[in-house]
Amino acid sequence: GISGPDGATKKKPLGLVYIGIANNKTSTVKKYIFDYDRNIHREVTSNTALNIVRLMLENKFTKETEK
């Protein structure tokens, strides 16, 4: 991903991040674009990834919940 403040391209805009997760039943990678400054971008990305882990541990994570 690209947290900024620079380094963006047309294919990789500022705020781009991919979060991937897998267990023995499923795996997925989700693309997000969080349009925040660098520090907030890192915090939002971390919180999103941790929430996905929480959902998976609670057996509430499905392909539908990731959308």
C-alpha positions in Angstrom: 0.0 0.0 0.0 0.9 3.7 -0.1 0.5 5.6 3.2 2.0 8.8 1.7 2.7 11.6 1.8 4.1 10.8 -1.6 4.9 7.8 -3.8 1.4 7.5 -5.4 0.9 6.5 -9.0 -2.3 6.0 -11.0 -2.2 2.3 -10.2 -1.3 2.9 -6.5 -3.1 5.9 -5.2 -2.4 7.4 -1.8 -4.3 5.5 0.9 -4.1 2.2 -0.9 -3.8 -0.9 1.3 -4.5 -4.6 1.0 -5.5 -6.7 4.0 -5.3 -10.5 3.7 -6.5 -13.2 6.1 -6.7 -16.9 6.0 -7.7 -19.9 8.1 -8.4 -23.5 7.4 -11.8 -22.7 5.9 -11.3 -19.5 3.8 -8.8 -17.0 2.7 -9.3 -13.6 1.2 -7.6 -10.3 0.3 -9.5 -7.1 0.3 -8.4 -3.8 -1.3 -9.1 -0.6 0.6 -8.3 3.1 -0.1 -8.3 5.0 3.2 -7.8 8.7 2.3 -6.2 10.0 5.5 -2.8 11.4 6.4 0.0 8.9 7.0 -0.5 8.4 10.8 -4.3 8.1 10.6 -4.0 5.8 7.6 -1.8 3.4 9.6 -4.2 3.5 12.5 -7.3 2.9 10.4 -5.6 0.1 8.5 -4.5 -1.6 11.8 -8.0 -1.3 13.3 -9.6 -2.7 10.1 -7.2 -5.7 10.1 -7.8 -6.4 13.8 -11.6 -6.2 13.3 -11.4 -8.7 10.5 -9.4 -11.1 12.8 -12.0 -10.5 15.5 -14.8 -11.4 13.1 -13.0 -14.5 12.0 -12.3 -15.7 15.5 -16.0 -15.2 16.3 -16.9 -17.2 13.2 -18.7 -14.1 11.9 -16.3 -13.5 9.0 -17.7 -14.6 5.6 -17.2 -13.4 2.1 -20.3 -11.3 2.6 -19.0 -9.5 5.7 -15.8 -8.4 3.9 -17.7 -6.2 1.4 
